[in-house]
């Protein structure tokens, strides 16, 4: 009944059988030995300039790829952050021997591709064109053309990208996360700004290339339909003249975790959901003794759709599309990270924090089950076996062995090492790397919607930061309502915007039909209203799933009456438009001004013991742009948010042609198919 009631209230707002074998299945079969992995051999050699070359021969397809990786230590760029990015952007703009246009035209003509970046390059083509493509790639690496014209274009593109992300909640969340976890004086913590880009000159770009784009720390990996002897000669011919140089050394500070877990809040008034991350730095490198246990612990916690975080926050609570965790290793000391995250609706941000922390602490202080460990191992083994015969995988393994100075049999023993991990080792890895007591809970979201519950339901200190990771004060929680603005004036302005106050108040009935899709199913929502009756039905694939009838005496869901106290908190909204009921209800009040998707909106709310409602009306147009209802039952709060947009006129009255909300974790768009005014509705509809 609780589920029916909760779904109904949300609706008001969103208007193989196997024959048994004679086997004792209670006895789990013993696992067999780990599969024997035989990796294809990679051919390796070095050029006189220090370039390390790895070749993997595979003749299944007539294609070849070449990937260049320059493995320099990360560099702090300071007030010219972005210079290496600009340099990488300009690579491929021609050479002293061939113009940019001719360079690109030739690549296109051959049906090939070449890409450059600040720490490498990539090329791919049919076998018969690879000699020419490798030559073009090498020329772009050794002799790039840096012109003022292309530099100015690259700067403009970069600045445009920065501007487009000024209100991008996810982009800002990632930026501030890195700044806080690593520190801005760390290569992984600094970020590009408009100011730093404007400090960079063409000469800076050229100097960055001549200083850091060197073969000394570089790896060239060639995979595909090749003859290794012939390919070696080609590499020597085209890359041996690439001049090596002395690459400046740099000192990188070791990131430090906070002494006690705290919340770091970044206010984004335009946020329609909160980006929540529980994150800490770790010292973990590929090949460490507990590397495999750490991988499995993370997989059990948040490694996919059957992991604990996903099952809790999505499948059970419906807070999000998905919640995951990730553990990353790094050669830099202390620069790896553990992170558990989810993007959740604003109104459940505090609850999401509680659940994420609960799952982190559970895996730290309680052993995982044997079944969880078995399934996690099976996942890693399956993925490994599926990918291990791919030439690119063999090349990547060879590259990692070289970069991380791993033993030659590292990947041959990978499955054996995965299978050897015990439950105790998984828990120890979780205790070591998932620092639930020394983590930053970084939340990027709308303060007005989030902070009240976060402060009330959290035991953590809350520190505030701006979108550049600088400490700031707590955002203002309330804006003063202008003199003369009342609940009545706002609702009458809404009626006027819909078609006129007198016209709206004199209507006999409205009849709307909305349609949409959810998980491949056709959704149909029909709503009928008169002054004293209301019907709302929800259909799926032409079958009525739920029907609610409401009048002054009762509220029924699929023929079952709701409890009287709950019904009372719904019938106040009776009317051709619910706002007509708001006008008469003394418990419905004007409570403030907030920003909704950068639109200033007046907030009208009604707080009930079971059901609470909040509606938002654009201060300029007067139209309703959002509504939130909260249902409290059995100590659990269920929130439903709906956004109204693109109003269109039907018979002289405006109706929102689009309603966007959620059904559990899934977002759904309902499109208005038809709206009728004073027709198509009779008393028989409400029986």
C-alpha positions as CSV (number, residue, x, y, z in Angstrom):
1,X,0.0,0.0,0.0
2,X,2.9,2.4,0.8
3,X,4.3,1.9,-2.7
4,X,0.9,2.5,-4.2
5,X,0.4,5.7,-2.2
6,X,3.8,7.1,-2.9
7,X,3.6,6.4,-6.6
8,X,0.1,8.0,-6.7
9,X,1.3,11.2,-5.0
10,X,4.2,11.3,-7.5
11,X,1.6,10.8,-10.3
12,X,-0.3,13.9,-9.2
13,X,2.8,15.9,-9.7
14,X,4.0,14.2,-12.9
15,X,0.8,13.8,-14.0
16,X,13.4,-20.8,-17.8
17,X,12.0,-23.7,-16.1
18,X,14.7,-26.4,-15.7
19,X,14.1,-30.0,-14.8
20,X,15.8,-30.8,-11.5
21,X,18.9,-32.9,-11.9
22,X,19.9,-35.5,-9.3
23,X,22.8,-33.4,-8.1
24,X,23.4,-32.0,-4.6
25,X,23.4,-28.3,-5.5
26,X,24.1,-27.3,-1.9
27,X,27.7,-28.3,-2.3
28,X,29.7,-25.6,-4.2
29,X,32.1,-27.0,-6.7
30,X,35.7,-26.4,-6.1
31,X,37.3,-23.8,-8.3
32,X,39.6,-25.1,-11.0
33,X,43.1,-23.8,-11.6
34,X,43.5,-20.4,-13.2
35,X,43.6,-20.4,-17.0
36,X,47.0,-20.6,-18.5
37,X,47.6,-17.4,-20.3
38,X,50.0,-17.4,-23.2
39,X,50.6,-13.8,-24.4
40,X,51.7,-13.0,-27.9
41,X,55.2,-11.8,-28.0
42,X,56.0,-8.2,-28.5
43,X,59.2,-7.3,-30.4
44,X,61.2,-4.4,-28.8
45,X,64.1,-2.3,-29.7
46,X,65.5,1.2,-28.9
47,X,66.7,3.9,-31.2
48,X,69.9,5.8,-30.6
49,X,67.8,8.9,-29.5
50,X,66.2,6.9,-26.6
51,X,62.9,6.2,-28.3
52,X,61.7,2.7,-27.2
53,X,59.8,0.8,-29.8
54,X,57.3,-2.0,-29.2
55,X,55.8,-4.0,-32.2
56,X,53.0,-6.6,-32.2
57,X,52.4,-8.5,-35.4
58,X,48.9,-9.5,-36.2
59,X,47.5,-10.3,-39.7
60,X,43.8,-10.8,-39.0
61,X,43.0,-7.4,-40.7
62,X,45.0,-5.4,-43.2
63,X,45.4,-2.5,-40.8
64,X,48.2,-1.0,-38.7
65,X,48.2,1.5,-35.9
66,X,51.0,3.5,-34.3
67,X,50.8,5.1,-30.9
68,X,53.4,7.4,-29.5
69,X,53.5,8.0,-25.7
70,X,55.8,10.6,-24.1
71,X,56.1,9.5,-20.5
72,X,57.5,12.7,-19.0
73,X,56.8,13.4,-15.3
74,X,53.7,15.7,-14.9
75,X,54.7,19.4,-14.9
76,X,53.3,22.4,-13.0
77,X,52.7,25.2,-15.5
78,X,51.7,27.9,-13.0
79,X,50.4,31.2,-14.3
80,X,50.7,29.7,-17.8
81,X,48.6,26.6,-17.2
82,X,47.4,25.4,-20.6
83,X,50.6,25.9,-22.5
84,X,51.2,22.2,-23.1
85,X,47.5,21.8,-24.2
86,X,47.9,24.6,-26.7
87,X,51.1,23.0,-28.0
88,X,49.4,19.7,-28.5
89,X,46.5,21.5,-30.2
90,X,48.9,23.1,-32.7
91,X,50.7,19.8,-33.5
92,X,49.3,18.5,-36.8
93,X,49.0,22.0,-38.3
94,X,51.5,21.1,-41.1
95,X,55.3,21.0,-41.2
96,X,58.0,23.1,-42.9
97,X,57.7,20.7,-45.8
98,X,53.9,20.4,-46.2
99,X,51.0,22.8,-45.3
100,X,48.3,22.0,-42.9
101,X,45.7,21.7,-45.7
102,X,47.8,19.5,-47.8
103,X,48.8,17.4,-44.8
104,X,45.1,16.8,-43.8
105,X,44.0,16.3,-47.4
106,X,46.6,13.6,-47.9
107,X,45.5,11.8,-44.7
108,X,41.8,11.9,-45.8
109,X,42.6,10.7,-49.3
110,X,44.3,7.6,-47.8
111,X,41.4,7.0,-45.5
112,X,43.7,7.2,-42.6
113,X,43.8,9.1,-39.4
114,X,46.6,11.0,-37.4
115,X,46.1,12.7,-34.1
116,X,48.5,14.6,-32.0
117,X,48.5,15.7,-28.3
118,X,50.9,17.2,-25.8
119,X,52.2,13.9,-24.7
120,X,52.1,11.8,-27.9
121,X,50.4,11.0,-31.2
122,X,48.4,8.3,-32.9
123,X,48.1,7.1,-36.5
124,X,46.0,4.4,-38.2
125,X,45.7,3.2,-41.8
126,X,45.3,0.3,-44.1
127,X,48.5,-1.7,-44.4
128,X,49.2,-0.6,-48.0
129,X,49.3,3.0,-46.9
130,X,51.1,2.6,-43.6
131,X,54.6,3.5,-44.8
132,X,53.3,7.0,-46.0
133,X,51.2,7.5,-42.9
134,X,54.1,6.6,-40.6
135,X,56.3,9.1,-42.4
136,X,53.6,11.9,-42.1
137,X,53.2,11.1,-38.4
138,X,57.0,11.3,-37.9
139,X,57.2,14.6,-39.8
140,X,54.5,16.1,-37.6
141,X,56.4,14.9,-34.5
142,X,59.8,16.1,-35.6
143,X,59.1,19.2,-37.5
144,X,55.8,20.8,-36.6
145,X,54.8,24.2,-37.9
146,X,53.7,26.8,-35.3
147,X,52.2,29.8,-36.9
148,X,50.6,32.9,-35.3
149,X,47.4,32.3,-37.3
150,X,46.9,28.7,-35.9
151,X,48.0,29.8,-32.4
152,X,45.3,32.5,-32.3
153,X,42.7,30.0,-33.5
154,X,43.8,27.5,-30.8
155,X,43.6,30.2,-28.1
156,X,40.1,31.2,-29.3
157,X,38.9,27.5,-29.2
158,X,40.4,27.1,-25.7
159,X,38.8,30.3,-24.3
160,X,35.4,29.3,-25.9
161,X,35.7,25.9,-24.2
162,X,36.4,27.6,-20.8
163,X,33.4,29.9,-21.3
164,X,31.0,27.0,-22.3
165,X,31.9,25.2,-19.0
166,X,31.3,28.2,-16.7
167,X,27.9,26.8,-15.6
168,X,28.7,23.1,-16.3
169,X,28.1,21.5,-12.9
170,X,29.9,18.3,-13.7
171,X,33.0,20.1,-15.2
172,X,33.2,22.4,-12.2
173,X,32.8,19.5,-9.8
174,X,35.7,17.6,-11.4
175,X,37.9,20.8,-11.4
176,X,37.4,21.6,-7.7
177,X,37.7,17.9,-6.7
178,X,41.2,17.9,-8.3
179,X,42.2,21.2,-6.8
180,X,41.2,20.2,-3.3
181,X,42.5,16.6,-3.3
182,X,45.9,17.4,-4.9
183,X,46.3,21.1,-4.2
184,X,46.7,23.7,-6.9
185,X,50.5,23.4,-6.6
186,X,50.3,19.9,-8.0
187,X,50.1,19.1,-11.7
188,X,46.9,17.2,-11.2
189,X,45.4,20.0,-9.2
190,X,46.1,23.0,-11.3
191,X,43.6,24.0,-14.0
192,X,43.4,26.2,-17.1
193,X,41.7,29.6,-16.7
194,X,41.0,32.4,-19.1
195,X,43.8,34.4,-17.3
196,X,46.4,31.7,-17.7
197,X,45.6,31.2,-21.4
198,X,45.9,34.9,-22.1
199,X,49.4,34.9,-20.5
200,X,50.6,32.4,-23.1
201,X,52.5,33.5,-26.2
202,X,53.4,31.7,-29.4
203,X,57.0,31.6,-28.1
204,X,55.9,29.9,-25.0
205,X,54.3,27.1,-27.1
206,X,57.5,26.7,-29.2
207,X,59.6,26.5,-26.0
208,X,57.3,23.9,-24.5
209,X,57.7,21.8,-27.6
210,X,61.5,22.1,-27.9
211,X,61.9,21.4,-24.1
212,X,59.5,18.5,-23.5
213,X,58.5,16.9,-26.7
214,X,61.5,14.6,-26.9
215,X,62.1,10.9,-27.6
216,X,64.1,10.3,-24.4
217,X,61.1,9.2,-22.4
218,X,58.9,8.1,-25.3
219,X,57.4,4.8,-26.4
220,X,56.3,4.0,-30.0
221,X,53.9,1.1,-30.1
222,X,53.0,-0.4,-33.5
223,X,50.3,-3.0,-33.8
224,X,48.8,-4.8,-36.8
225,X,49.5,-6.3,-40.2
226,X,53.2,-5.7,-40.3
227,X,56.5,-7.4,-41.0
228,X,58.6,-6.5,-37.9
229,X,61.9,-6.5,-39.7
230,X,60.6,-4.1,-42.4
231,X,58.8,-2.0,-39.8
232,X,61.9,-1.6,-37.7
233,X,63.7,-0.2,-40.8
234,X,60.9,2.3,-41.3
235,X,61.0,3.4,-37.7
236,X,64.7,3.9,-37.9
237,X,64.3,5.8,-41.1
238,X,61.6,8.2,-40.0
239,X,62.3,8.6,-36.2
240,X,66.0,8.3,-35.7
241,X,66.5,11.9,-36.6
242,X,64.2,13.1,-33.9
243,X,66.6,14.9,-31.6
244,X,66.8,14.0,-28.0
245,X,67.4,16.5,-25.2
246,X,67.8,17.1,-21.5
247,X,64.3,17.2,-20.0
248,X,64.2,19.4,-16.9
249,X,63.5,17.6,-13.6
250,X,60.7,18.8,-11.4
251,X,59.6,18.2,-7.8
252,X,55.9,17.3,-7.1
253,X,54.4,17.7,-3.6
254,X,52.7,14.6,-2.2
255,X,49.0,15.1,-1.7
256,X,47.7,15.0,1.9
257,X,44.4,13.8,3.1
258,X,42.3,15.7,5.6
259,X,42.8,14.8,9.3
260,X,39.1,14.1,9.7
261,X,36.3,13.5,7.1
262,X,34.7,16.8,6.1
263,X,32.2,18.1,3.6
264,X,33.4,20.5,0.9
265,X,30.4,22.3,-0.7
266,X,30.5,24.2,-4.0
267,X,27.3,26.2,-4.6
268,X,25.9,26.1,-8.1
269,X,22.5,27.8,-8.2
270,X,21.8,26.3,-11.7
271,X,22.3,22.7,-10.5
272,X,19.3,20.4,-11.0
273,X,21.2,17.6,-9.3
274,X,24.2,17.3,-6.9
275,X,27.5,15.8,-7.9
276,X,28.6,13.9,-4.8
277,X,32.1,12.4,-4.4
278,X,33.7,10.8,-1.4
279,X,37.4,10.9,-2.3
280,X,40.9,10.5,-0.9
281,X,44.4,10.2,-2.2
282,X,46.3,6.9,-1.9
283,X,49.8,5.6,-2.6
284,X,49.2,2.7,-5.0
285,X,51.2,1.7,-8.0
286,X,50.7,-1.0,-10.6
287,X,52.4,-4.1,-9.3
288,X,52.2,-3.3,-5.6
289,X,51.7,-6.4,-3.3
290,X,48.1,-5.5,-2.5
291,X,47.2,-4.1,-5.9
292,X,44.9,-7.1,-6.7
293,X,43.1,-7.0,-3.4
294,X,42.5,-3.3,-3.9
295,X,41.0,-3.9,-7.4
296,X,38.6,-6.6,-6.0
297,X,37.6,-4.5,-3.0
298,X,36.7,-1.6,-5.3
299,X,34.8,-3.9,-7.6
300,X,32.7,-5.3,-4.8
301,X,31.9,-1.8,-3.5
302,X,31.2,0.1,-6.7
303,X,32.5,-1.7,-9.8
304,X,29.3,-1.9,-11.8
305,X,25.6,-2.6,-11.9
306,X,25.7,-5.4,-9.4
307,X,28.0,-3.8,-6.9
308,X,26.9,-2.5,-3.5
309,X,26.7,1.2,-4.3
310,X,24.6,0.7,-7.4
311,X,22.3,-1.7,-5.7
312,X,21.8,0.6,-2.8
313,X,21.5,4.1,-4.3
314,X,19.8,3.1,-7.5
315,X,18.0,-0.2,-7.2
316,X,16.9,0.2,-3.6
317,X,16.6,4.0,-3.0
318,X,16.2,5.3,-6.6
319,X,18.4,8.3,-5.9
320,X,20.4,8.2,-9.1
321,X,21.0,6.6,-12.5
322,X,24.1,4.9,-11.0
323,X,26.6,5.1,-8.2
324,X,30.1,3.7,-8.7
325,X,33.6,3.7,-7.1
326,X,37.0,3.8,-8.7
327,X,40.5,3.2,-7.5
328,X,43.4,4.6,-9.5
329,X,47.1,4.0,-9.3
330,X,49.9,6.4,-10.2
331,X,53.7,6.5,-10.4
332,X,53.8,9.8,-8.6
333,X,53.9,9.3,-4.8
334,X,50.5,9.5,-3.2
335,X,48.8,10.6,-6.5
336,X,46.4,7.7,-6.8
337,X,42.9,8.1,-5.6
338,X,39.9,6.3,-4.3
339,X,36.6,7.8,-5.2
340,X,32.9,6.8,-4.7
341,X,30.4,9.0,-6.4
342,X,26.9,9.6,-7.7
343,X,24.9,12.3,-9.3
344,X,21.7,12.6,-7.3
345,X,18.6,14.8,-7.1
346,X,19.1,17.9,-5.0
347,X,16.5,16.9,-2.5
348,X,18.2,13.5,-1.6
349,X,21.8,14.8,-1.4
350,X,22.1,14.4,2.3
351,X,20.6,10.9,2.2
352,X,23.0,9.9,-0.6
353,X,26.0,11.0,1.5
354,X,24.8,8.8,4.3
355,X,24.3,5.8,2.1
356,X,27.7,6.1,0.3
357,X,29.5,6.4,3.6
358,X,27.6,3.5,5.0
359,X,28.7,1.3,2.1
360,X,32.3,2.4,2.4
361,X,32.4,1.7,6.1
362,X,30.7,-1.6,5.7
363,X,33.3,-3.0,3.4
364,X,36.1,-1.6,5.6
365,X,34.8,-3.1,8.9
366,X,33.0,-6.2,7.7
367,X,34.4,-9.0,5.5
368,X,32.8,-9.3,2.1
369,X,30.9,-12.5,1.4
370,X,32.5,-15.5,-0.4
371,X,29.9,-15.1,-3.1
372,X,30.9,-11.4,-3.7
373,X,34.6,-12.3,-3.9
374,X,33.9,-15.2,-6.3
375,X,31.8,-13.0,-8.6
376,X,34.3,-10.2,-8.5
377,X,37.2,-12.6,-9.4
378,X,35.0,-14.1,-12.2
379,X,34.5,-10.6,-13.7
380,X,38.2,-9.7,-13.8
381,X,39.1,-13.1,-15.2
382,X,36.4,-12.9,-17.8
383,X,37.4,-9.5,-19.0
384,X,41.1,-10.5,-19.0
385,X,40.6,-13.6,-21.0
386,X,38.3,-11.8,-23.5
387,X,40.9,-9.1,-24.2
388,X,44.2,-10.9,-23.8
389,X,44.3,-12.1,-27.4
390,X,43.8,-8.7,-28.9
391,X,47.0,-7.2,-30.4
392,X,46.3,-3.8,-28.8
393,X,46.1,-5.5,-25.4
394,X,49.4,-7.3,-25.8
395,X,50.9,-4.0,-26.9
396,X,49.5,-2.2,-23.8
397,X,50.8,-4.9,-21.5
398,X,54.3,-4.5,-23.0
399,X,54.1,-0.7,-22.6
400,X,53.0,-1.0,-18.9
401,X,55.9,-3.5,-18.2
402,X,58.3,-1.0,-19.7
403,X,56.8,2.1,-18.0
404,X,56.4,0.6,-14.6
405,X,59.5,-1.6,-14.6
406,X,57.3,-4.7,-14.0
407,X,58.6,-8.3,-14.2
408,X,58.2,-9.8,-17.7
409,X,55.7,-12.4,-16.3
410,X,53.5,-9.8,-14.7
411,X,50.5,-10.3,-16.9
412,X,51.1,-14.1,-17.4
413,X,50.7,-14.4,-13.6
414,X,47.8,-11.9,-13.4
415,X,45.0,-14.4,-13.1
416,X,46.9,-16.5,-10.6
417,X,47.4,-13.4,-8.5
418,X,43.7,-12.4,-8.8
419,X,42.6,-15.9,-7.7
420,X,45.0,-15.9,-4.7
421,X,43.3,-12.9,-3.1
422,X,41.5,-13.8,0.2
423,X,38.6,-12.1,2.0
424,X,41.0,-10.9,4.7
425,X,43.2,-9.2,2.0
426,X,40.1,-7.6,0.5
427,X,39.2,-6.1,3.9
428,X,42.7,-5.0,4.6
429,X,42.9,-3.3,1.2
430,X,39.6,-1.5,1.9
431,X,40.8,-0.3,5.3
432,X,44.1,0.9,3.8
433,X,42.8,2.6,0.7
434,X,39.2,3.6,1.4
435,X,39.8,6.2,4.0
436,X,36.3,6.7,5.3
437,X,37.7,8.7,8.3
438,X,40.0,10.9,6.3
439,X,38.1,11.6,3.1
440,X,36.7,14.7,1.5
441,X,33.0,14.5,0.7
442,X,32.8,17.0,-2.2
443,X,29.3,18.1,-3.1
444,X,28.6,20.4,-6.0
445,X,25.0,21.4,-6.0
446,X,22.4,24.0,-5.3
447,X,22.8,25.3,-1.8
448,X,19.2,26.5,-1.4
449,X,17.9,23.0,-2.1
450,X,20.7,21.0,-0.4
451,X,22.2,22.8,2.6
452,X,19.3,22.8,5.0
453,X,19.0,19.0,5.1
454,X,22.8,18.6,4.8
455,X,23.4,20.7,7.9
456,X,20.6,19.0,9.8
457,X,21.5,15.4,9.0
458,X,25.3,15.5,8.9
459,X,27.9,15.2,11.6
460,X,30.7,16.5,9.4
461,X,32.1,20.0,9.3
462,X,31.0,21.8,6.1
463,X,33.6,24.0,4.4
464,X,32.6,26.2,1.4
465,X,34.5,26.7,-1.8
466,X,33.8,28.7,-5.0
467,X,34.0,27.1,-8.4
468,X,37.7,27.7,-8.6
469,X,38.4,25.8,-5.3
470,X,39.0,28.9,-3.2
471,X,37.5,29.0,0.3
472,X,34.4,31.1,0.5
473,X,31.5,31.8,2.9
474,X,28.2,30.0,3.1
475,X,25.9,31.0,0.3
476,X,22.9,33.2,1.0
477,X,20.0,30.9,1.8
478,X,17.2,33.4,1.2
479,X,16.5,36.4,-0.9
480,X,14.3,39.2,0.3
481,X,10.8,39.2,-1.2
482,X,10.0,42.7,-2.7
483,X,7.3,44.8,-0.9
484,X,3.8,44.2,-2.3
485,X,4.5,40.7,-3.6
486,X,2.2,38.2,-2.0
487,X,1.0,34.6,-2.6
488,X,-2.2,36.1,-4.1
489,X,-0.3,38.5,-6.5
490,X,1.9,35.6,-7.7
491,X,-0.9,33.2,-8.3
492,X,-3.0,35.8,-10.0
493,X,0.0,36.7,-12.3
494,X,0.2,33.0,-13.1
495,X,-3.5,32.9,-14.0
496,X,-3.1,36.1,-16.1
497,X,-0.1,34.4,-18.0
498,X,-2.2,31.3,-18.6
499,X,-5.0,33.3,-20.3
500,X,-6.4,35.9,-17.9
501,X,-7.4,35.8,-14.3
502,X,-11.2,36.0,-14.9
503,X,-11.1,33.4,-17.7
504,X,-9.1,30.9,-15.7
505,X,-11.3,31.3,-12.6
506,X,-14.5,30.8,-14.6
507,X,-13.4,27.6,-16.4
508,X,-15.6,24.5,-15.9
509,X,-13.0,21.8,-16.8
510,X,-9.6,21.0,-18.2
511,X,-8.6,17.7,-19.9
512,X,-4.9,17.0,-20.8
513,X,-3.2,14.0,-22.3
514,X,0.6,13.6,-22.1
515,X,2.7,10.8,-23.6
516,X,6.3,9.7,-23.2
517,X,8.6,6.7,-22.9
518,X,10.3,5.0,-20.0
519,X,12.6,1.9,-20.4
520,X,11.1,1.3,-23.9
521,X,7.6,1.4,-22.6
522,X,4.9,3.9,-23.8
523,X,3.6,6.0,-21.0
524,X,0.3,7.8,-21.2
525,X,-0.9,10.2,-18.5
526,X,-4.5,11.6,-18.6
527,X,-5.6,14.3,-16.2
528,X,-9.2,15.7,-15.8
529,X,-10.2,18.6,-13.5
530,X,-13.3,20.4,-12.5
531,X,-13.8,22.7,-9.5
532,X,-14.5,19.8,-7.2
533,X,-13.3,16.7,-8.9
534,X,-10.0,15.3,-10.1
535,X,-8.9,12.2,-12.1
536,X,-5.4,11.2,-12.9
537,X,-4.6,8.0,-14.7
538,X,-1.3,6.5,-15.7
539,X,-1.1,3.9,-18.5
540,X,1.8,1.8,-19.8
541,X,1.6,0.2,-23.2
542,X,-2.2,0.9,-23.4
543,X,-2.8,-0.7,-20.0
544,X,-4.1,1.4,-17.0
545,X,-1.6,0.9,-14.2
546,X,-3.0,3.4,-11.8
547,X,-6.1,5.6,-11.5
548,X,-6.7,8.2,-8.8
549,X,-10.1,9.9,-8.1
550,X,-10.2,12.8,-5.8
551,X,-13.1,15.0,-4.5
552,X,-13.8,16.9,-1.3
553,X,-14.9,13.7,0.5
554,X,-12.2,11.2,-0.4
555,X,-9.1,10.2,-2.4
556,X,-9.1,6.8,-4.0
557,X,-6.2,4.9,-5.7
558,X,-7.4,2.0,-7.9
559,X,-10.6,2.1,-5.9
560,X,-8.9,2.0,-2.5
561,X,-9.5,5.0,-0.2
562,X,-6.4,6.7,1.3
563,X,-6.2,7.4,5.0
564,X,-8.2,10.5,5.9
565,X,-5.2,12.5,7.2
566,X,-3.4,11.9,4.0
567,X,-6.4,12.7,1.8
568,X,-6.8,16.0,3.6
569,X,-3.3,17.0,2.6
570,X,-4.2,16.5,-1.1
571,X,-7.8,17.8,-1.5
572,X,-6.7,21.4,-0.9
573,X,-5.4,21.4,-4.5
574,X,-8.9,20.8,-6.0
575,X,-9.7,23.1,-8.8
576,X,-9.6,23.5,-12.6
577,X,-6.0,24.5,-11.9
578,X,-4.5,23.4,-8.5
579,X,-3.5,27.0,-7.8
580,X,-7.2,27.9,-7.4
581,X,-7.1,25.7,-4.4
582,X,-3.8,27.3,-3.2
583,X,-5.5,30.7,-3.1
584,X,-8.1,29.5,-0.6
585,X,-5.8,27.4,1.5
586,X,-4.3,29.2,4.5
587,X,-1.5,26.7,4.9
588,X,-0.1,27.4,1.5
589,X,2.3,30.3,1.8
590,X,4.9,32.4,-0.1
591,X,8.2,31.2,1.3
592,X,11.0,32.9,-0.7
593,X,12.8,33.6,-4.0
594,X,15.1,31.0,-5.6
595,X,17.0,30.5,-8.9
596,X,15.7,27.7,-11.1
597,X,18.0,27.1,-14.1
598,X,19.1,30.7,-13.9
599,X,15.5,31.9,-13.7
600,X,14.5,33.8,-10.6
601,X,11.4,32.2,-9.2
602,X,8.9,32.8,-6.4
603,X,8.4,29.8,-4.1
604,X,5.0,28.9,-2.8
605,X,4.9,26.0,-0.4
606,X,2.6,23.9,1.8
607,X,4.1,21.8,4.5
608,X,2.1,18.8,5.7
609,X,2.8,15.9,8.1
610,X,2.7,13.4,5.3
611,X,2.8,15.4,2.0
612,X,4.5,18.7,1.4
613,X,4.4,20.7,-1.8
614,X,6.6,23.4,-3.3
615,X,5.9,25.3,-6.5
616,X,8.1,27.7,-8.4
617,X,6.8,30.6,-10.5
618,X,9.0,32.6,-12.9
619,X,9.2,36.1,-11.6
620,X,9.1,37.6,-15.1
621,X,6.6,35.4,-17.0
622,X,4.6,34.4,-14.0
623,X,4.4,30.8,-15.3
624,X,5.0,27.7,-13.1
625,X,8.4,26.3,-14.0
626,X,9.0,23.6,-11.3
627,X,7.2,21.7,-8.6
628,X,8.5,19.4,-5.9
629,X,6.4,17.1,-3.6
630,X,7.8,15.2,-0.7
631,X,6.0,12.2,0.9
632,X,7.0,11.1,4.4
633,X,5.9,7.6,5.3
634,X,7.4,5.2,7.8
635,X,10.3,7.5,8.5
636,X,11.3,7.5,4.8
637,X,11.0,10.6,2.5
638,X,10.2,10.2,-1.2
639,X,10.8,13.2,-3.4
640,X,9.4,13.9,-6.8
641,X,10.5,16.8,-8.9
642,X,8.8,18.0,-12.1
643,X,10.0,20.8,-14.5
644,X,7.4,22.5,-16.7
645,X,8.4,24.2,-20.0
646,X,7.5,25.2,-23.5
647,X,4.0,26.5,-22.8
648,X,1.5,26.3,-25.7
649,X,-2.0,27.7,-26.2
650,X,-5.1,25.5,-26.5
651,X,-8.4,27.2,-26.8
652,X,-7.0,30.4,-25.4
653,X,-5.3,28.8,-22.4
654,X,-1.6,28.0,-21.9
655,X,-0.5,24.5,-20.9
656,X,3.1,23.2,-20.5
657,X,3.8,21.1,-23.6
658,X,6.7,19.4,-21.8
659,X,6.9,18.0,-18.3
660,X,10.2,16.5,-17.2
661,X,10.5,14.4,-14.0
662,X,11.6,11.1,-12.7
663,X,10.2,7.6,-12.1
664,X,12.6,6.2,-9.6
665,X,16.1,6.7,-11.0
666,X,14.9,7.2,-14.5
667,X,14.2,10.6,-16.0
668,X,11.1,10.8,-18.1
669,X,9.8,13.5,-20.6
670,X,6.1,13.7,-21.1
671,X,4.9,15.6,-24.2
672,X,1.5,17.2,-24.3
673,X,-0.6,15.5,-27.0
674,X,-3.9,17.3,-26.5
675,X,-5.6,19.8,-24.1
676,X,-9.3,20.5,-23.9
677,X,-11.0,23.4,-22.1
678,X,-14.7,23.1,-21.1
679,X,-15.2,19.9,-23.1
680,X,-14.7,16.1,-22.8
681,X,-15.3,16.0,-19.1
682,X,-18.4,14.8,-17.2
683,X,-19.4,13.7,-13.7
684,X,-19.2,10.1,-14.8
685,X,-15.5,10.4,-15.3
686,X,-15.0,10.7,-11.5
687,X,-16.7,7.5,-10.5
